[in-house]
Amino acid sequence: MAQFTIEQIESAINLMTRLEGTEGQKLGPKTRKLADIYGTMIYQKVKTVSDSEMNSDQLEILAAAGFGNPKAEAKQ
């Protein structure tokens, strides 16, 4: 079971924002998927999240950002 830090999630969000851009004030679809878990982490005041708490889309986006292997870690 892999763990992701809030800093890793934030870094992936920043990368996806640069790659996807924004539509006015709206985040792109990949960025929104990561923002969901990021917001939950902030609300719950946790520093790490397990891959089992994330969906396969979120894990694939994290892998694309350089964090983890979605084939080995994907759980849904």
Wavefront OBJ file of the C-alpha trace (Angstrom):
o trace
v 0.000 0.000 0.000
v 1.487 3.313 -1.104
v 1.189 6.544 0.839
v 1.120 9.998 -0.710
v 1.973 13.156 1.200
v -0.042 16.344 0.993
v 3.035 17.964 -0.560
v 3.046 15.362 -3.356
v -0.646 15.927 -4.032
v -0.100 19.695 -4.085
v 2.858 19.334 -6.443
v 0.792 17.175 -8.814
v -2.041 19.737 -8.701
v 0.386 22.524 -9.606
v 1.780 20.479 -12.505
v -1.675 19.591 -13.831
v -2.725 23.252 -13.566
v 0.269 24.251 -15.692
v -0.429 21.481 -18.226
v -4.206 21.889 -18.419
v -4.460 25.602 -17.796
v -7.667 27.028 -16.446
v -10.920 28.049 -18.034
v -11.520 31.386 -16.379
v -11.679 30.447 -12.722
v -12.365 26.737 -13.333
v -9.740 24.045 -12.870
v -9.189 21.452 -15.565
v -10.674 17.958 -15.083
v -7.469 16.274 -13.891
v -6.712 19.086 -11.498
v -10.252 18.885 -10.062
v -9.878 15.156 -9.401
v -6.767 15.779 -7.330
v -8.273 18.845 -5.667
v -11.018 16.604 -4.242
v -8.551 14.484 -2.272
v -6.404 17.522 -1.407
v -9.378 19.378 0.058
v -10.361 16.324 2.081
v -6.829 16.041 3.455
v -6.852 19.693 4.504
v -10.295 19.398 6.088
v -9.316 16.254 8.011
v -5.885 17.711 8.875
v -3.976 14.663 7.609
v -0.500 14.730 6.097
v -0.680 11.478 4.094
v -3.287 9.497 2.205
v -3.228 5.822 1.267
v -3.677 4.682 -2.311
v -6.648 2.621 -1.117
v -8.468 5.891 -0.346
v -8.038 7.127 -3.908
v -9.690 6.092 -7.147
v -7.858 4.831 -10.221
v -8.153 8.210 -12.014
v -6.441 9.992 -9.132
v -3.681 7.369 -9.021
v -3.111 7.632 -12.778
v -2.859 11.418 -12.559
v -0.363 11.136 -9.707
v 1.671 8.640 -11.743
v 1.647 11.028 -14.724
v 3.008 13.694 -12.372
v 5.828 11.348 -11.331
v 4.396 9.881 -8.131
v 3.851 6.133 -8.173
v 2.872 3.392 -10.597
v -0.869 3.208 -11.321
v -0.719 -0.394 -12.577
v 0.761 -1.643 -9.300
v -1.171 0.668 -7.001
v -4.566 1.224 -8.630
v -7.466 0.413 -6.366
v -11.087 1.263 -6.951
l 1 2 3 4 5 6 7 8 9 10 11 12 13 14 15 16 17 18 19 20 21 22 23 24 25 26 27 28 29 30 31 32 33 34 35 36 37 38 39 40 41 42 43 44 45 46 47 48 49 50 51 52 53 54 55 56 57 58 59 60 61 62 63 64 65 66 67 68 69 70 71 72 73 74 75 76
